[in-house]
Amino acid sequence: MEKNSGAKRFAGLFGFVARHPRLILAVALLLSALSVVYTRERMEFLTGRDDLMPKNAPFQRDYRAIRAEFGDREEIAVVIESADAATASRFGERLQERLAADRTRFREVFFPGGMPFFREHGLLLMPLEDIRNLRKNFTMAKPVLKELATSPTVQTLFTHLTGRMDAYVAGGGKGGEAELAGITFMLDKLGAGIDAFGGGEKGSFSLEEVFLGGDSALARAGRMQILTVRPVKDPGSFVPAVEAIGAVRKEVKALRALPEFAGVTVGLTGTPVLEYEEMATSERDITIATVLSLALTVVLLLLAFRGFLNVMAAMVTLIVALCVSFGLATLVVGHLNILSMVFAIMLIGIGIEYGIQVVLRYQEELGLGAGELEAISTGLNRNIWAIVMAAATIAAAFFTFVFTDFKGISELGIIAALGVCVCVLATFTVLPAVLVLLAPYRKRKEEEREARAATILARSPRMKALERFLFGHPKTVIGITLVLCAASIYPLVQTRFDYNLMNLQAKGLEPVEYAYKLMRSKENSGYFAEVVASSATEARELTRRLEALPAVDHVVSLATFVPDDQEAKLVELAALRRELADVKPAPYEEDLRVMELPTVFENFRNSVERLKLHLERSKKPEAKRVGAFLATLDRFFATLEKEKDKNALGMLRDFQGGMLASFPEKIGMFADSLAVTPVTEADIPPQLRKLFVGKSGKYLLQVAPKEEIFEREPLKRFLDQVRSVAPRTNGEPVMVYESMTIMRDAYLRAFVYAFAAIVVILFVTFRSVTYTLVGLVPLVVGILLMVGGMWLFGISFNSANIIVMPLILGIAVDSGIYIINRFRREGDDAATVITGSTGLGVVYNTLTIMASFGALMVAHHQGVFSIGAVMSLGMVACQAAFVLVLPAVLTLVGKR
């Protein structure tokens, strides 16, 4: 058999390749090396969502105008949580001090909990009703507080309550409803402290709990405090705020290691942190998936070609195509974004497809006795037209993205279309050149093995039986297909686009969890719409109208920090301060009289039980609350009994210290906070004022939603209502809603354009309306079955996985082109085409694409994972359409 002689006998493209294989390979490798160097030096990565969207959209212009007026609003939010508000405040103050000293990484650090303004005027910012409840609760707690002030110990607390309960029961309810209310009130608060201690906390005797109740706005705001950081961004970095995020986490870790902050939990969120985590996670996942994809592709090629040399030729071609494609992408576009980062994965699946068709046909020709060069020539020339038209469908599908308004999608379309063209050129030049160069190194045994690989299906008796089963009943296949497609109509109608960007992040990611926490926190909502007013008067009117909307919880503006009802509040707080004047706390000393405690505890428990029985006999509703406290107390005493020979004394010390050690300090701080004075706008500190008053004197209003608005329906409802009052509303919710809407609509338009382009390409390819319609069969069947599969597995389209739609559109058609082209041109019936090299090529094409994208399912990033999942479902559906449905249709249509 000839090897590399007689190259001059061949004309056209292959004749040139056969005569100059070394030159072609050398040029290809040189271009690849230059492309890698050029890409490494010039390729940039855009990490922000703003970089994906049209710059001149109205909401984008408004967004830039707000940033120009009020500064960059992208902040790192540090969420500080503690059962004790004072501890959370101290942590925040220490963290603010450390971060503010680093001007190279942080432009501004803002911690409201550390501002004198809030310490001095915080109570005035409470609703009047809450202040009245504060005074009422203090009145009920005052007898206990006076006793604890003189001797802050567990003995004092339990002994005092024992005496009051016994007196109440002995007097038959002496003291009336007020005394009973005071006793049950304190038992409730003590029970909450015991529960906290049993839950692993130190059971702080929280004045917020005592005075306001644990669910008051002030108590919730104290337990969860927010420190915001505006980072110095490095425009040359892959993630501009990466250094700032790392520095914040380092300082948080150092502070949390201190014993005084043992009960504090801290988490980071905010747009810079979410973008950093998304890019870091997706970059890591895509790197792993790319390596896995290449490995799986090699394995599949080894199975397909049954020989190492052809696999090497195909992989060299693929790597050249990848390198040159990246170089072209760098030259034409200059950067990748979060959407186009999967570019390499796409090309691995697409780029190998054309080589598989050439090599399998080459092996088939060898099996039929052709010489090396004749076999390569036939493998190339018989596939040129089919490959060109198949590639045109995919390139057209991607290139239609250019006509959309979404910049990120448009750039992906350009990069992917160029990559497809490069893959085709590499298949027509580099692949045959490598095959020609490898021909002299082949061994006869390998040739025979490869020939068998190309004809194994046609020669296997079992496969012949399977062929009769699969292809002998075309009407049945079409009938079953119609039923499945009809069943997929309902899932198609129910298909939704997921607007929730949090669903794209890795599960359990700290920034996502804390973003939800802030959303659910009415006091610290970090996700709000922004409205701009031209004057203070307009701001007040807009606030009034916005807060009347059903979807709006509250509005924060400069006026928020000038309390309303100040006169009435000052009267209440002055009265409370007078009542507190005779509560004079002594310094805390650990006076734990251990020998007395068993008796104190026993007497206290007996008194609680007697009170419960008395209330039950009197049919008082408070009996239930006292019974609940008794159950809590018994659990606490049971725990002490278990630990009596181990650490009971230590537990008691922790219990008393946790509840009462800071009691004198807190009483003093609370008394100081009551010395309030009226607040005017002039009293608002400059650091707070500049957040809400812009450079030209405009006013910013932050509109907080009443419900979670990460999902589309509540988000749209919220924005529709807010825009009915302020049409030019902006902010993060608007940016997400508008960008997701533009993206969804852009893909829908691109899908329509691509479908139209594919119809034209099919008609040009086949020059037949009938075969144009036949060519659309795998597309329609594949997409319907894919959508049905997505519905079964609970997968929605989102801003990540929707990018696979044009790829599925192209693949569903291009593989059909190979099959139909051979069916019409070479006289084979449909079954023979499927079981020959062309059909095998289509099967391996879809398998390699499935492996390439299926590798993405190892990702932690849910968006990247969903790309792999949707593409895998699409390839399974298309495989069924190629192997079963299309042959059935071709059999019925015939060769007309």
WOTA-V415876 format. One record per residue. N is the residue number from 1. RES is the residue in one small letter. PHI is phi in whole degrees, -180 to 180 (NA if undefined). OMEGA is omega in degrees with one decimal (NA if undefined). Layout:
{{N:RES:PHI:OMEGA} {N:RES:PHI:OMEGA}}
This chain:
{{1:m:NA:-178.7} {2:e:-75:177.7} {3:k:-115:-173.9} {4:n:-120:179.9} {5:s:-90:176.0} {6:g:75:-178.8} {7:a:-63:-177.4} {8:k:-70:179.8} {9:r:-70:-173.7} {10:f:-99:179.1} {11:a:-109:175.8} {12:g:70:-175.3} {13:l:-60:-177.5} {14:f:-66:177.6} {15:g:-60:178.5} {16:f:-66:-179.8} {17:v:-63:-176.7} {18:a:-65:-179.5} {19:r:-82:-175.1} {20:h:-131:-176.2} {21:p:-65:-178.9} {22:r:-66:178.6} {23:l:-61:-179.5} {24:i:-63:-179.7} {25:l:-65:180.0} {26:a:-63:178.5} {27:v:-62:-179.6} {28:a:-63:179.9} {29:l:-67:177.4} {30:l:-64:177.4} {31:l:-60:179.5} {32:s:-62:-179.8} {33:a:-63:178.5} {34:l:-63:179.6} {35:s:-65:179.4} {36:v:-63:179.8} {37:v:-63:-178.7} {38:y:-63:179.3} {39:t:-64:-178.8} {40:r:-62:-176.5} {41:e:-83:-168.9} {42:r:-112:-176.1} {43:m:-67:176.7} {44:e:-115:178.4} {45:f:-125:178.7} {46:l:-100:-172.6} {47:t:-102:-175.3} {48:g:-84:176.2} {49:r:-67:178.9} {50:d:-61:-178.3} {51:d:-70:-177.2} {52:l:-91:-167.5} {53:m:-100:177.3} {54:p:-65:-174.8} {55:k:-71:-173.4} {56:n:-102:174.8} {57:a:-64:-177.7} {58:p:-54:-178.1} {59:f:-67:176.5} {60:q:-70:177.7} {61:r:-64:178.2} {62:d:-63:179.1} {63:y:-61:179.4} {64:r:-66:179.4} {65:a:-65:178.6} {66:i:-66:178.9} {67:r:-66:178.0} {68:a:-67:-177.8} {69:e:-82:-171.9} {70:f:-115:179.5} {71:g:90:-180.0} {72:d:-64:-177.2} {73:r:-102:-179.7} {74:e:-80:-172.5} {75:e:-121:168.3} {76:i:-84:179.3} {77:a:-101:177.1} {78:v:-101:-177.0} {79:v:-96:-176.4} {80:i:-109:-177.5} {81:e:-124:176.7} {82:s:-159:175.8} {83:a:-66:-178.3} {84:d:-113:-176.2} {85:a:-62:-178.7} {86:a:-64:178.4} {87:t:-66:177.4} {88:a:-61:179.3} {89:s:-65:179.2} {90:r:-63:178.4} {91:f:-61:-179.5} {92:g:-62:179.9} {93:e:-65:179.3} {94:r:-66:179.8} {95:l:-67:178.2} {96:q:-60:-179.9} {97:e:-61:-178.1} {98:r:-69:-176.5} {99:l:-71:-178.3} {100:a:-63:-179.8} {101:a:-75:-178.1} {102:d:-102:-177.1} {103:r:-78:-179.9} {104:t:-76:-177.8} {105:r:-112:-173.6} {106:f:-128:178.2} {107:r:-79:-176.4} {108:e:-157:176.8} {109:v:-125:-174.5} {110:f:-128:178.6} {111:f:-132:-178.1} {112:p:-57:-177.3} {113:g:-64:179.5} {114:g:-99:-177.3} {115:m:-85:176.8} {116:p:-55:-178.8} {117:f:-57:-178.1} {118:f:-76:176.4} {119:r:-66:-175.6} {120:e:-82:-173.3} {121:h:-121:-174.5} {122:g:-56:-178.0} {123:l:-65:179.4} {124:l:-68:-179.8} {125:l:-79:176.8} {126:m:-74:172.8} {127:p:-61:-178.5} {128:l:-58:-179.3} {129:e:-64:178.1} {130:d:-66:178.9} {131:i:-68:176.9} {132:r:-65:175.5} {133:n:-65:177.4} {134:l:-59:180.0} {135:r:-67:179.0} {136:k:-62:-179.1} {137:n:-67:177.2} {138:f:-63:179.1} {139:t:-60:179.6} {140:m:-72:-176.1} {141:a:-89:-171.2} {142:k:-55:179.9} {143:p:-57:179.5} {144:v:-69:-177.4} {145:l:-63:179.2} {146:k:-65:178.7} {147:e:-66:-179.4} {148:l:-67:-179.7} {149:a:-64:-178.9} {150:t:-81:-179.0} {151:s:-151:-175.8} {152:p:-77:179.2} {153:t:-133:176.6} {154:v:-63:179.0} {155:q:-58:-179.0} {156:t:-62:-177.5} {157:l:-62:-175.8} {158:f:-70:-178.5} {159:t:-66:178.9} {160:h:-62:-179.2} {161:l:-68:177.1} {162:t:-61:-179.1} {163:g:-62:-178.2} {164:r:-69:179.4} {165:m:-66:180.0} {166:d:-63:180.0} {167:a:-64:-179.3} {168:y:-65:-178.5} {169:v:-69:-178.2} {170:a:-64:-179.1} {171:g:-87:178.5} {172:g:66:-180.0} {173:g:95:179.5} {174:k:-60:-177.5} {175:g:102:173.0} {176:g:72:-175.3} {177:e:-65:-178.2} {178:a:-64:-179.7} {179:e:-67:178.2} {180:l:-63:178.9} {181:a:-62:179.4} {182:g:-65:-179.8} {183:i:-66:-177.9} {184:t:-66:177.1} {185:f:-60:-178.2} {186:m:-71:175.6} {187:l:-64:176.4} {188:d:-59:-177.2} {189:k:-69:177.8} {190:l:-66:177.5} {191:g:-62:178.3} {192:a:-64:178.0} {193:g:-67:178.7} {194:i:-67:177.9} {195:d:-62:179.2} {196:a:-63:179.0} {197:f:-66:178.0} {198:g:-67:178.8} {199:g:-86:176.9} {200:g:101:177.1} {201:e:-90:-177.4} {202:k:-90:172.1} {203:g:63:-177.9} {204:s:-59:176.5} {205:f:-80:-168.5} {206:s:-72:176.3} {207:l:-66:175.7} {208:e:-62:177.6} {209:e:-63:-176.0} {210:v:-66:-172.1} {211:f:-85:-169.9} {212:l:-111:-171.5} {213:g:86:-173.1} {214:g:-67:-175.1} {215:d:-104:177.5} {216:s:-74:-178.4} {217:a:-61:-177.5} {218:l:-67:179.6} {219:a:-66:179.1} {220:r:-64:179.8} {221:a:-65:178.9} {222:g:-71:-178.9} {223:r:-74:176.9} {224:m:-125:-179.2} {225:q:-116:-172.9} {226:i:-118:170.7} {227:l:-114:-179.1} {228:t:-112:-176.7} {229:v:-130:171.8} {230:r:-99:-173.0} {231:p:-79:167.2} {232:v:-81:-174.7} {233:k:-94:176.1} {234:d:-99:-175.7} {235:p:-64:-179.7} {236:g:-87:-177.3} {237:s:-87:175.8} {238:f:-59:173.5} {239:v:-125:-169.3} {240:p:-57:-176.3} {241:a:-103:-172.4} {242:v:-62:-179.1} {243:e:-66:179.6} {244:a:-64:179.8} {245:i:-63:178.4} {246:g:-62:-179.9} {247:a:-67:178.3} {248:v:-62:-178.8} {249:r:-64:178.7} {250:k:-65:-179.6} {251:e:-69:177.5} {252:v:-62:179.9} {253:k:-62:-179.2} {254:a:-65:-179.5} {255:l:-70:-179.6} {256:r:-66:178.5} {257:a:-75:-179.9} {258:l:-75:-177.9} {259:p:-57:-176.5} {260:e:-67:-179.3} {261:f:-114:-175.6} {262:a:-61:-177.3} {263:g:-94:-176.3} {264:v:-92:171.6} {265:t:-114:-174.6} {266:v:-138:175.3} {267:g:-142:179.8} {268:l:-108:172.9} {269:t:-151:-175.0} {270:g:106:-175.3} {271:t:-55:180.0} {272:p:-60:-178.4} {273:v:-72:178.9} {274:l:-63:178.3} {275:e:-65:178.6} {276:y:-62:-178.8} {277:e:-64:179.5} {278:e:-64:-178.3} {279:m:-69:-178.5} {280:a:-65:-178.9} {281:t:-67:-177.1} {282:s:-68:178.4} {283:e:-63:178.7} {284:r:-64:-178.3} {285:d:-64:-177.5} {286:i:-69:176.2} {287:t:-62:178.2} {288:i:-63:-177.9} {289:a:-66:179.5} {290:t:-64:178.2} {291:v:-62:179.3} {292:l:-63:179.7} {293:s:-62:178.2} {294:l:-62:-180.0} {295:a:-63:179.3} {296:l:-65:178.4} {297:t:-63:177.9} {298:v:-61:179.8} {299:v:-61:-179.8} {300:l:-65:177.9} {301:l:-66:176.5} {302:l:-62:176.7} {303:l:-67:-176.9} {304:a:-73:-172.4} {305:f:-94:-179.5} {306:r:53:178.8} {307:g:-167:-173.8} {308:f:-75:-172.7} {309:l:-63:179.3} {310:n:-68:175.4} {311:v:-63:179.2} {312:m:-61:179.4} {313:a:-62:-179.1} {314:a:-66:-177.7} {315:m:-72:175.3} {316:v:-60:178.6} {317:t:-61:-179.3} {318:l:-64:-178.3} {319:i:-65:175.5} {320:v:-60:-179.7} {321:a:-62:178.5} {322:l:-62:-177.5} {323:c:-62:-178.6} {324:v:-66:178.1} {325:s:-63:177.6} {326:f:-65:177.2} {327:g:-61:177.7} {328:l:-64:178.1} {329:a:-61:178.5} {330:t:-65:-178.3} {331:l:-68:-172.6} {332:v:-84:-176.5} {333:v:-105:174.5} {334:g:94:-178.9} {335:h:-158:170.5} {336:l:-114:174.8} {337:n:-124:-175.5} {338:i:-62:177.5} {339:l:-82:-174.2} {340:s:-84:177.7} {341:m:-65:179.4} {342:v:-86:-178.8} {343:f:-52:-177.5} {344:a:-63:178.7} {345:i:-59:179.5} {346:m:-58:-175.1} {347:l:-68:177.0} {348:i:-61:179.9} {349:g:-69:-177.1} {350:i:-75:-171.4} {351:g:-62:-177.4} {352:i:-79:-175.1} {353:e:-58:-174.5} {354:y:-70:177.3} {355:g:-64:179.0} {356:i:-62:179.7} {357:q:-61:-178.6} {358:v:-66:-175.0} {359:v:-68:179.9} {360:l:-65:177.4} {361:r:-68:175.8} {362:y:-60:179.4} {363:q:-68:178.1} {364:e:-63:179.5} {365:e:-66:175.6} {366:l:-60:-179.9} {367:g:-66:178.9} {368:l:-90:174.5} {369:g:98:179.7} {370:a:-71:174.7} {371:g:-75:-176.9} {372:e:-55:-175.0} {373:l:-68:176.9} {374:e:-62:-179.0} {375:a:-65:178.5} {376:i:-65:-179.9} {377:s:-60:179.3} {378:t:-65:179.5} {379:g:-59:-180.0} {380:l:-82:-171.8} {381:n:-67:-179.9} {382:r:-72:-178.5} {383:n:-111:-175.3} {384:i:-56:-176.6} {385:w:-62:-179.3} {386:a:-64:-179.1} {387:i:-66:179.8} {388:v:-60:-177.9} {389:m:-72:176.8} {390:a:-64:178.6} {391:a:-65:179.2} {392:a:-61:179.2} {393:t:-65:-179.6} {394:i:-70:179.4} {395:a:-62:178.4} {396:a:-65:178.9} {397:a:-59:178.8} {398:f:-75:-174.5} {399:f:-67:177.3} {400:t:-63:176.6} {401:f:-61:-178.1} {402:v:-61:-176.0} {403:f:-89:177.2} {404:t:-92:-179.5} {405:d:-85:-173.5} {406:f:-92:-173.0} {407:k:-59:-178.7} {408:g:-60:179.2} {409:i:-71:179.6} {410:s:-58:179.7} {411:e:-66:177.2} {412:l:-62:179.1} {413:g:-61:179.3} {414:i:-64:-176.8} {415:i:-63:-177.3} {416:a:-68:179.6} {417:a:-63:176.7} {418:l:-62:179.7} {419:g:-62:178.0} {420:v:-63:179.9} {421:c:-62:178.6} {422:v:-63:179.4} {423:c:-61:179.1} {424:v:-66:179.6} {425:l:-61:178.7} {426:a:-65:179.1} {427:t:-65:-177.5} {428:f:-84:-176.6} {429:t:-122:-174.7} {430:v:-67:-177.0} {431:l:-61:178.6} {432:p:-64:177.8} {433:a:-63:179.7} {434:v:-67:178.4} {435:l:-61:177.9} {436:v:-64:-178.6} {437:l:-67:-178.4} {438:l:-84:-175.5} {439:a:-55:-179.1} {440:p:-64:-175.8} {441:y:-93:-178.4} {442:r:-75:173.2} {443:k:-107:-177.3} {444:r:-57:-178.8} {445:k:-60:-179.7} {446:e:-68:178.1} {447:e:-60:-179.3} {448:e:-65:179.6} {449:r:-63:-179.8} {450:e:-67:178.7} {451:a:-63:178.0} {452:r:-62:-179.1} {453:a:-60:-177.5} {454:a:-78:-174.0} {455:t:-120:-171.6} {456:i:-62:-178.6} {457:l:-67:-176.8} {458:a:-68:-173.3} {459:r:-100:-177.3} {460:s:-87:178.3} {461:p:-59:179.3} {462:r:-62:-179.4} {463:m:-68:175.8} {464:k:-65:177.7} {465:a:-65:177.6} {466:l:-64:178.7} {467:e:-61:179.1} {468:r:-63:-179.6} {469:f:-67:-174.7} {470:l:-79:-170.7} {471:f:-111:-177.8} {472:g:-88:-176.9} {473:h:-134:-173.8} {474:p:-62:-178.9} {475:k:-67:177.7} {476:t:-64:179.3} {477:v:-60:-178.6} {478:i:-67:178.5} {479:g:-62:178.6} {480:i:-63:179.4} {481:t:-63:179.8} {482:l:-62:179.0} {483:v:-64:179.9} {484:l:-64:178.9} {485:c:-67:177.9} {486:a:-63:178.7} {487:a:-67:-179.0} {488:s:-85:179.8} {489:i:-65:-179.9} {490:y:-61:175.3} {491:p:-57:179.5} {492:l:-64:179.1} {493:v:-66:-177.4} {494:q:-84:-177.4} {495:t:-58:179.3} {496:r:-128:177.4} {497:f:-104:-175.8} {498:d:-81:-179.5} {499:y:-84:-173.1} {500:n:-78:-178.5} {501:l:-67:179.1} {502:m:-66:179.5} {503:n:-71:177.9} {504:l:-86:-175.1} {505:q:-75:176.5} {506:a:-63:180.0} {507:k:-66:177.5} {508:g:77:-178.5} {509:l:-71:-176.1} {510:e:-56:-178.6} {511:p:-60:179.3} {512:v:-71:179.8} {513:e:-60:-178.9} {514:y:-76:173.8} {515:a:-64:176.5} {516:y:-67:178.1} {517:k:-59:-179.9} {518:l:-65:179.1} {519:m:-61:-178.1} {520:r:-81:-179.3} {521:s:-93:-179.3} {522:k:-66:-178.2} {523:e:-77:-172.4} {524:n:-127:-176.8} {525:s:-56:-179.6} {526:g:-100:-174.1} {527:y:-134:-172.6} {528:f:-141:173.7} {529:a:-81:-178.8} {530:e:-121:179.0} {531:v:-125:-178.7} {532:v:-110:175.8} {533:a:-115:-176.8} {534:s:-84:-178.7} {535:s:-151:178.3} {536:a:-65:179.3} {537:t:-64:178.0} {538:e:-65:179.0} {539:a:-63:179.4} {540:r:-65:-179.7} {541:e:-67:177.7} {542:l:-63:178.4} {543:t:-60:179.9} {544:r:-60:-177.6} {545:r:-72:-179.5} {546:l:-67:-178.0} {547:e:-70:175.9} {548:a:-85:-178.3} {549:l:-76:-178.9} {550:p:-62:-175.7} {551:a:-87:-176.4} {552:v:-102:177.7} {553:d:-85:178.5} {554:h:-163:178.2} {555:v:-123:177.0} {556:v:-108:177.8} {557:s:-149:178.4} {558:l:-59:-178.4} {559:a:-65:178.9} {560:t:-59:-174.7} {561:f:-91:169.5} {562:v:-111:-168.8} {563:p:-62:172.0} {564:d:-90:179.8} {565:d:53:-173.8} {566:q:-63:-177.1} {567:e:-61:179.9} {568:a:-66:179.5} {569:k:-66:180.0} {570:l:-63:178.2} {571:v:-64:-179.3} {572:e:-63:-176.8} {573:l:-70:177.3} {574:a:-66:178.1} {575:a:-65:179.1} {576:l:-64:179.6} {577:r:-64:178.1} {578:r:-65:179.7} {579:e:-68:-178.0} {580:l:-80:-172.8} {581:a:-61:-178.0} {582:d:-92:171.1} {583:v:-97:-174.3} {584:k:-114:-174.2} {585:p:-71:172.8} {586:a:-89:178.4} {587:p:-60:-179.2} {588:y:-77:171.5} {589:e:-134:-178.0} {590:e:-77:-179.5} {591:d:-98:-174.8} {592:l:-92:-177.8} {593:r:-81:-169.7} {594:v:-62:-175.4} {595:m:-68:-178.3} {596:e:-87:-169.9} {597:l:-62:179.8} {598:p:-55:179.9} {599:t:-67:179.4} {600:v:-59:-178.9} {601:f:-65:-178.7} {602:e:-64:179.3} {603:n:-61:-178.8} {604:f:-64:-179.1} {605:r:-64:179.2} {606:n:-61:-179.9} {607:s:-66:178.3} {608:v:-63:-179.1} {609:e:-65:178.4} {610:r:-63:178.8} {611:l:-62:180.0} {612:k:-62:-179.9} {613:l:-63:179.1} {614:h:-62:-178.8} {615:l:-69:177.9} {616:e:-66:177.7} {617:r:-64:-179.4} {618:s:-84:-179.6} {619:k:57:177.3} {620:k:-85:178.8} {621:p:-64:-179.5} {622:e:-67:-179.6} {623:a:-58:-179.6} {624:k:-65:-179.5} {625:r:-66:179.5} {626:v:-66:176.9} {627:g:-62:178.1} {628:a:-64:178.0} {629:f:-65:179.7} {630:l:-62:178.3} {631:a:-64:177.6} {632:t:-63:-179.0} {633:l:-64:-180.0} {634:d:-65:177.0} {635:r:-64:179.8} {636:f:-65:-179.9} {637:f:-66:177.4} {638:a:-64:177.8} {639:t:-66:177.5} {640:l:-61:-178.9} {641:e:-65:178.4} {642:k:-64:-174.5} {643:e:-98:-170.6} {644:k:-63:179.5} {645:d:-95:-176.9} {646:k:-118:-170.2} {647:n:-135:-178.1} {648:a:-61:-179.4} {649:l:-64:178.3} {650:g:-63:178.0} {651:m:-63:-179.9} {652:l:-65:177.0} {653:r:-62:179.3} {654:d:-64:-178.4} {655:f:-64:-179.6} {656:q:-67:-179.0} {657:g:-63:-179.6} {658:g:-65:-176.8} {659:m:-83:-165.9} {660:l:-124:-175.9} {661:a:-61:-178.0} {662:s:-94:-176.5} {663:f:-59:-180.0} {664:p:-60:-179.8} {665:e:-63:-177.3} {666:k:-69:176.8} {667:i:-62:178.5} {668:g:-64:179.0} {669:m:-64:-179.8} {670:f:-66:178.0} {671:a:-62:178.5} {672:d:-64:-177.9} {673:s:-69:179.2} {674:l:-80:-179.1} {675:a:-83:-175.2} {676:v:-92:176.2} {677:t:-129:179.7} {678:p:-57:-178.7} {679:v:-112:172.7} {680:t:-119:-179.7} {681:e:-61:-179.5} {682:a:-68:-179.5} {683:d:-80:-178.3} {684:i:-70:-176.0} {685:p:-64:-177.7} {686:p:-57:-178.7} {687:q:-61:178.6} {688:l:-81:-176.7} {689:r:-64:-175.0} {690:k:-71:174.2} {691:l:-71:-172.9} {692:f:-120:176.6} {693:v:-123:-174.0} {694:g:-81:-176.1} {695:k:-64:-179.0} {696:s:-101:177.0} {697:g:93:176.1} {698:k:-76:-176.8} {699:y:-111:179.4} {700:l:-103:175.2} {701:l:-117:176.4} {702:q:-102:-173.1} {703:v:-103:-177.0} {704:a:-91:179.8} {705:p:-77:178.3} {706:k:-84:-179.3} {707:e:-130:176.8} {708:e:-63:-175.9} {709:i:-122:175.1} {710:f:-75:178.3} {711:e:-85:-171.6} {712:r:-64:-172.4} {713:e:-62:177.3} {714:p:-66:177.9} {715:l:-64:179.6} {716:k:-64:179.8} {717:r:-61:179.4} {718:f:-63:-177.0} {719:l:-69:178.4} {720:d:-60:-179.3} {721:q:-69:-179.6} {722:v:-64:179.8} {723:r:-69:175.3} {724:s:-66:176.7} {725:v:-98:-177.7} {726:a:-131:-174.0} {727:p:-58:-176.7} {728:r:-98:175.5} {729:t:-57:179.1} {730:n:-137:-178.5} {731:g:108:-175.4} {732:e:-58:178.6} {733:p:-60:178.9} {734:v:-67:-179.6} {735:m:-60:-179.8} {736:v:-67:-176.4} {737:y:-62:-177.0} {738:e:-68:-178.9} {739:s:-66:178.7} {740:m:-67:178.1} {741:t:-66:177.9} {742:i:-62:179.3} {743:m:-63:-179.8} {744:r:-59:-178.2} {745:d:-67:178.9} {746:a:-64:179.1} {747:y:-67:178.1} {748:l:-64:177.8} {749:r:-65:179.3} {750:a:-62:179.4} {751:f:-63:178.6} {752:v:-64:178.8} {753:y:-60:-178.0} {754:a:-63:179.6} {755:f:-61:178.8} {756:a:-63:179.5} {757:a:-64:-179.5} {758:i:-67:176.9} {759:v:-60:178.6} {760:v:-62:-179.0} {761:i:-63:178.5} {762:l:-63:-179.6} {763:f:-68:177.4} {764:v:-65:-178.3} {765:t:-68:-172.1} {766:f:-100:-177.6} {767:r:51:-178.0} {768:s:-154:177.0} {769:v:-65:-178.6} {770:t:-60:-177.2} {771:y:-75:171.4} {772:t:-64:178.0} {773:l:-67:177.4} {774:v:-62:179.6} {775:g:-64:179.1} {776:l:-85:-177.5} {777:v:-58:179.7} {778:p:-60:179.3} {779:l:-64:-177.4} {780:v:-65:-178.9} {781:v:-64:-177.6} {782:g:-61:-177.9} {783:i:-69:179.1} {784:l:-62:-179.7} {785:l:-67:178.0} {786:m:-64:179.4} {787:v:-63:176.0} {788:g:-62:177.0} {789:g:-65:177.3} {790:m:-61:179.3} {791:w:-64:179.5} {792:l:-63:-176.9} {793:f:-93:176.2} {794:g:69:-179.9} {795:i:-103:177.3} {796:s:-104:170.0} {797:f:-71:177.2} {798:n:-143:-174.9} {799:s:-69:177.8} {800:a:-95:-170.8} {801:n:-76:-178.8} {802:i:-69:179.5} {803:i:-69:-179.2} {804:v:-81:-175.9} {805:m:-59:178.5} {806:p:-65:178.8} {807:l:-67:177.1} {808:i:-64:177.8} {809:l:-57:-178.9} {810:g:-69:-177.3} {811:i:-66:-179.7} {812:a:-62:179.7} {813:v:-97:-172.3} {814:d:-67:177.3} {815:s:-67:175.2} {816:g:-64:178.3} {817:i:-61:178.4} {818:y:-57:-175.7} {819:i:-68:-177.6} {820:i:-66:-179.5} {821:n:-60:-179.9} {822:r:-70:179.2} {823:f:-59:-176.0} {824:r:-82:-168.9} {825:r:-91:-168.0} {826:e:-119:170.0} {827:g:79:-179.8} {828:d:-81:172.1} {829:d:-80:-173.4} {830:a:-62:-178.5} {831:a:-65:-180.0} {832:t:-65:177.7} {833:v:-61:-177.6} {834:i:-68:-177.3} {835:t:-89:176.5} {836:g:-91:-175.6} {837:s:-64:-179.9} {838:t:-66:178.5} {839:g:-64:176.7} {840:l:-59:179.0} {841:g:-60:178.6} {842:v:-63:178.7} {843:v:-61:-179.7} {844:y:-69:174.7} {845:n:-57:-176.8} {846:t:-67:178.4} {847:l:-66:179.7} {848:t:-68:177.3} {849:i:-66:177.7} {850:m:-63:178.7} {851:a:-67:-179.7} {852:s:-60:-177.5} {853:f:-82:177.1} {854:g:-61:177.3} {855:a:-61:178.7} {856:l:-68:-178.3} {857:m:-75:171.7} {858:v:-82:-173.8} {859:a:-71:170.7} {860:h:-83:177.6} {861:h:-65:-172.8} {862:q:-68:176.0} {863:g:-67:177.8} {864:v:-64:177.3} {865:f:-58:-176.6} {866:s:-68:174.7} {867:i:-61:178.8} {868:g:-63:-177.4} {869:a:-67:-178.7} {870:v:-66:-179.6} {871:m:-65:178.5} {872:s:-64:176.4} {873:l:-61:179.4} {874:g:-63:-179.8} {875:m:-71:175.6} {876:v:-62:179.8} {877:a:-65:179.6} {878:c:-67:178.3} {879:q:-58:177.9} {880:a:-62:-179.8} {881:a:-66:-179.4} {882:f:-68:-168.7} {883:v:-81:-174.0} {884:l:-113:-171.3} {885:v:-76:-177.3} {886:l:-61:176.3} {887:p:-60:178.9} {888:a:-64:178.8} {889:v:-65:179.9} {890:l:-62:179.1} {891:t:-62:-179.3} {892:l:-76:-178.7} {893:v:-75:-177.4} {894:g:78:-173.5} {895:k:-100:179.7} {896:r:-67:NA}}
